[in-house]
Amino acid sequence: MTSRTLSILCVSVLVSWCAVPIMGFAEDERNLERGKKIYEKYCLACHGVQGRGDGGVRFDPPVADLTSSEVLTKPNSRLLESIHDGRTNTAMDTWKSKLSDDAIRDVLAYVLTFPR
């Protein structure tokens, strides 16, 4: 295999991999727009406009910076679980009684669009 062929193969694999939706999230505007509305209603006060944990409401321990490598290295399934079930020993409440599973996926899909 020539280096050119190998390069083309690598680029093809990378492009294919990047095109796969995250955890089955539909990448349409409806889901992102819905996720944005949910985030603004329930999350923005604590996590801030771009998810950096700099919202107007303060807690001890501080809320998570959703753009941090600590958060972003977790699998999406764990992030969905955190939203659904809340976080122990933190101010992060459970959202399973207020948001459907689809709504939770939409808000996570929106959060994943934040600048890093």
C-alpha positions in Angstrom: 0.0 0.0 0.0 1.4 3.3 -1.0 1.6 6.3 1.4 -0.9 8.1 -0.9 -3.4 5.2 -0.7 -2.9 5.0 3.1 -3.5 8.8 3.4 -6.7 8.6 1.4 -7.9 5.6 3.5 -7.2 7.5 6.7 -9.0 10.6 5.5 -12.0 8.5 4.4 -12.2 6.8 7.8 -11.9 10.1 9.6 -14.7 11.7 7.5 -16.9 8.7 8.0 -16.3 8.7 11.7 -17.1 12.4 12.1 -20.3 12.0 10.2 -21.8 9.5 12.6 -24.3 11.2 15.0 -23.3 11.1 18.6 -25.2 8.5 20.6 -27.9 8.5 17.9 -28.6 12.2 18.4 -30.4 13.6 15.4 -28.3 16.6 14.2 -31.2 18.6 13.0 -32.1 22.1 14.0 -35.3 21.0 15.8 -33.3 19.0 18.4 -30.6 21.6 18.9 -33.2 24.4 19.1 -35.2 22.4 21.6 -32.1 21.6 23.5 -31.2 25.3 23.6 -34.6 26.2 25.0 -34.4 23.6 27.7 -30.9 24.6 28.6 -31.9 28.2 28.9 -34.9 27.3 31.1 -33.3 24.8 33.4 -29.4 25.0 33.2 -28.3 28.5 32.3 -28.7 30.0 35.7 -26.1 27.7 37.2 -23.9 26.6 34.2 -23.9 30.0 32.4 -24.5 31.0 28.8 -21.7 28.8 27.3 -21.7 26.1 30.0 -18.5 27.2 31.8 -20.1 27.0 35.3 -20.2 30.8 35.6 -24.0 31.3 35.9 -25.5 33.7 38.4 -26.3 31.0 40.9 -23.3 29.8 43.0 -22.9 26.6 44.9 -20.3 24.8 47.0 -18.9 22.7 45.4 -19.2 24.8 42.2 -21.2 23.6 39.3 -19.4 21.8 36.5 -17.8 23.6 33.6 -19.5 21.7 30.8 -16.7 22.6 28.4 -13.9 21.2 30.6 -11.9 18.1 29.6 -13.0 16.5 32.9 -16.6 16.6 31.6 -15.9 16.1 27.9 -13.8 12.9 28.4 -16.8 11.2 30.0 -18.9 9.0 27.6 -22.2 10.6 26.5 -24.0 7.8 28.3 -22.5 9.0 31.6 -23.4 12.6 30.8 -27.0 11.6 30.0 -27.1 9.7 33.3 -25.9 12.7 35.2 -28.6 14.9 33.8 -31.3 12.2 34.3 -30.3 11.2 37.8 -28.5 14.3 39.1 -25.2 14.3 40.9 -24.7 13.2 44.5 -22.9 15.6 46.8 -23.5 18.5 44.5 -26.3 21.0 43.7 -27.1 19.1 40.4 -30.7 17.9 40.9 -32.3 15.0 39.1 -34.2 16.0 35.9 -35.9 12.7 35.2 -39.2 13.9 36.6 -39.2 17.1 34.6 -37.6 16.2 31.3 -38.3 13.3 29.0 -35.4 11.1 27.8 -35.7 12.8 24.4 -35.5 16.3 26.0 -32.4 15.2 28.0 -30.7 14.0 24.8 -31.6 17.3 23.1 -30.1 19.4 25.9 -26.9 17.3 25.8 -26.7 17.6 22.0 -26.9 21.4 22.5 -24.3 21.4 25.3 -21.9 19.5 23.0 -22.0 22.5 20.6 -20.5 24.9 23.1 -17.0 26.3 22.2 -14.2 24.4 24.0 
